Amino acid sequence: MERLYEILEDIQPDVDYATCDKLIDAHILDSLALLSLVSELEEEYDITIPTIEINQNNFNSAKKIMDLILRLKEDY
């Protein structure tokens, strides 16, 4: 989870990712930031994130992002 926080902070600093649960809803991550994040996650965790999975349900919080990563890693 620490590495995920580092990736998020590189893309959008000054956010408390441990408690924020509205990354998409509050426009903390815009579409460009989200694309950068997806690219970083795919490289860091050796996963492919299908387009259908790029939505607010999976990206509204660091916990949801980590849940997605773990689920995708299981599928491989």
C-alpha positions in Angstrom: 0.0 0.0 0.0 2.9 2.3 0.7 4.1 2.1 -2.9 0.6 2.9 -4.1 0.6 6.1 -1.9 3.9 7.1 -3.4 2.5 6.7 -7.0 -0.6 8.7 -6.1 1.5 11.4 -4.5 3.7 11.7 -7.5 0.7 12.3 -9.7 -1.3 14.5 -7.3 0.5 15.7 -4.2 -1.1 17.2 -1.1 -3.9 14.7 -0.7 -4.5 12.4 2.3 -4.8 9.2 0.4 -5.2 7.2 3.5 -8.6 8.8 4.3 -9.8 10.3 1.0 -12.6 8.3 -0.6 -13.7 10.7 -3.3 -10.7 10.9 -5.6 -12.9 10.8 -8.7 -16.1 12.3 -7.3 -14.3 15.4 -5.9 -12.2 15.8 -9.1 -8.9 15.2 -7.2 -7.9 12.9 -10.0 -8.9 14.3 -13.4 -8.9 12.3 -16.6 -5.3 13.0 -17.4 -4.2 12.1 -13.9 -6.2 8.9 -14.1 -4.6 7.9 -17.3 -1.1 8.5 -15.8 -2.1 6.5 -12.7 -3.4 3.6 -14.8 -0.1 3.5 -16.7 2.0 3.6 -13.5 -0.1 0.9 -11.9 0.2 -1.4 -14.9 3.9 -1.0 -14.9 4.5 -1.2 -11.2 2.2 -4.2 -10.5 2.6 -6.0 -13.8 -1.1 -5.9 -14.6 -3.4 -4.8 -17.4 -6.3 -2.7 -16.3 -9.2 -3.1 -18.8 -11.0 0.0 -19.8 -14.2 -1.2 -18.2 -12.5 -1.2 -14.8 -11.5 2.5 -15.0 -14.4 4.0 -13.2 -15.2 5.8 -9.9 -16.1 2.5 -8.2 -12.5 1.3 -8.6 -10.6 4.6 -8.3 -12.4 6.7 -5.7 -10.0 5.7 -2.9 -6.5 4.2 -2.5 -8.2 1.2 -0.8 -10.4 0.6 -3.8 -7.5 1.0 -6.2 -5.5 -1.6 -4.1 -8.5 -3.9 -4.2 -8.6 -3.7 -8.0 -4.9 -4.4 -8.2 -5.2 -7.4 -6.0 -8.2 -8.7 -7.9 -6.4 -8.3 -11.3 -3.3 -10.0 -10.0 -5.4 -13.0 -8.9 -6.9 -13.2 -12.4 -3.4 -13.7 -14.0 
